Structure formats: C-alpha cells, structure tokens
Amino acid sequence: MNYGEGKTFAELVSSIATLVIYGIAIGLGLYYEYIVITDILQFWAIIILIYIPLSIIVRIIVQILYNIGNSVAHEIKGGFPDNEVIDERDKLIMLKATRNSMFLFVVGFFVGLIFLAFKLSPHYFFGSIVLFGIFTDLTSTLLTVFYYRKGV
C-alpha cells in the first residue's frame, strides 16, 4: 500500500469515527433531552455547526496519528521510500474523486428541494443534506481508493 492509499484509509477511518461519535452524542442528547429546541431551523443549525468543527478536529487528529505511525513504521524498516510525496497523479486522483462525489451531494440537495417543494417538514430537507453530505465524504474516499487501484 502506497502513501496515498494509506492516507485515504486514514480519512475513511476519520469519517467513520466522526459519524459514530457524533451520532452517539446527538442521539444521547436527544434521548435524554439535553438538546431541546422547538425551532426546526435553529435545531438543524446547531446540529450542523457542531458537526463541522468536530469533523475537522477528528480529521486533523487522525492525519497526525497516521503520519506519526507511518514515520515510525518506515524508521523501523530502515528508511523512507522516495514515493511518499504527493505528485500530480495523486492530485489528479483526488480531483476526480472529489468531482465525482460532489455529483452525489448535488443529487442530495435536489432531493431536499423536492421535499420542500412538496411542503414536507424542513427536517427532511436538512436530513437529506446531512445524509448526502456523509455519503459524499465516504464516496470520495472510496473513489480515491478505487482510482489508486485502477491506476488512473
């Protein structure tokens, strides 16, 4: 496994860890009524505004731990290989994966707009945005691994 694939798997772990930690925290907060907000828009604003910094912090921690672990592993092996830099191929793979996964987010946004057009609760709109945002993140990571294996 090269550096790009390992970094991508670390991103996948951080995405899943963020989702699990956040889901448990919000679920327990709703269950035990620590989070009681009657306004729907204020509720979803708080939910999203808590998720964004949490996601960033978990990603930074996982990337730091991955780089430390990668450095220790290569030090034990006896040196660093020369292919551990991000070159144009890696940038192209990340660009393609991001572009293709963003189409999924656009679909989710339009699904949310359809919910609003049929006068359903705003919970459906924001739920679809959050759900498709998570799917977009996971799809981007999985597409990056696919493109590394495919050899794009």
N, C-alpha and C positions, 0 to 999 in steps of 0.2 A: 504494500500500500504506500503510495507516494504522499508527499506533504499535503497536496490539495485534497486528496480523498480523506486523509486523516482529519484535516481541518473541517471538512464538510461533515464528517461523522460527529465531530465535536459540536458543530452547530445544530445537528439533529438532536443530540443529547440535550443541549441547552433549550431547544424549542420544547421538547417533551417535558423536561424538568420544569420549565416556566409554566407550561399549561397545567401540569399536575399540582404544583404548589399553589398557583393562583386559583385553580378550580376548587381545591380543598379549602383555601382561605375564604373565598367568596361563598362557597356552599355552606360552610360552617357559620359564616356571618349572617347569611340569610336564614339558616335554620334556627340559630339561637337568637335571632332578631337583633344582632348588633348593627346591622345595616337595615334601617327602616326609613325609607324615603318614599313619600307619596307621589312626588312629581316624577313622571316617567323619564323625561329628558334629563333631569338632574341626576337620577339614578344611573342612567347609561353614561352620562358624562363622567361621573365618579368612577364607574367600573372601568371605562377606557383610560381615564387619566391615571388610575392606579396601575393598570396593566402595562402601559408603555414604559415607565421608568423601571418597573420590576423586570421586564423583559430585557431591557438594556443592561441592567446590573448583572443579571444571571448570565447573559451572553459574554460580558466582559470577564466575569469570574471564570467561566468555562474555558474561554480562549486563553486566559493567563495560565490556568491549570494545564491545558493541553500543551502550550508552548514549553512550560517547565518540564512536564513529563516527556515531551519529545526531546528536549535538550538532554535530560538525564539519560534517556534510552540511548541516544547517539553517543553520549560520552562513555557509557558502559561498553558500547560496541567498538569504540575506538576511533571516533572522528565523525565529522559531519559530511554527508554526501553533498555534491555540488548542485543537485537538482532541487534544493529546498528553497528556491526563490520563486516568487510569483512572476511568471513571464506572460507574454502576450497570449499564449494558448490558454493559460489559466484565466486570464481576464476575459477572453472570448467565451469560454465555458460559462463563467459566472454571468456574463451579459446575456447569453442565450437562455440560461436557466431563469434569470430574473424576468426577462421579456416574456417568456412563455408562461411563467407562473402568474404574471400580472394580468394576463387574459382571464384567469380564473377569478381574480379579485374583481375585475370589471363585470363578469357574469354575476358575482355575488351582489355587487352594487345594484345592478339592474333587477335582480330578484327582489332586493329590498325595496326598490322603487315600485315594483309591481305590487308588493304588499301594501305600500302606502296608497297606490292608485286605487286599489280595491277597498280602501278605508279600513284596513286591518289595524290592529294596535301598533304603535311605534316599537313595541318590544320585538315584533317580527323583523322590522327594518334593521334595528341595531343588532339584533341577534344574528341576522344573516350577514351583516357587515363583519361582526366579530368572528363568526364561524368561518366565513370565506377568507378572512384575514389569516386565521390559523391554518386553513387548508393551503393558502398561498405560500406561507412560510414553509410548511412541510413539503409542498410540491417543488418549491425552489431548491430545497436541499436534496430531494430525491432526484430531480432532474440534473443537478450538478454531479451527483454520483454516477448517474446514467451516462452523462456526456463524458466523464472521465473514463468510464469503462468502454464506451463506444469508440473513443479516440477522436473526438471532434477537435 
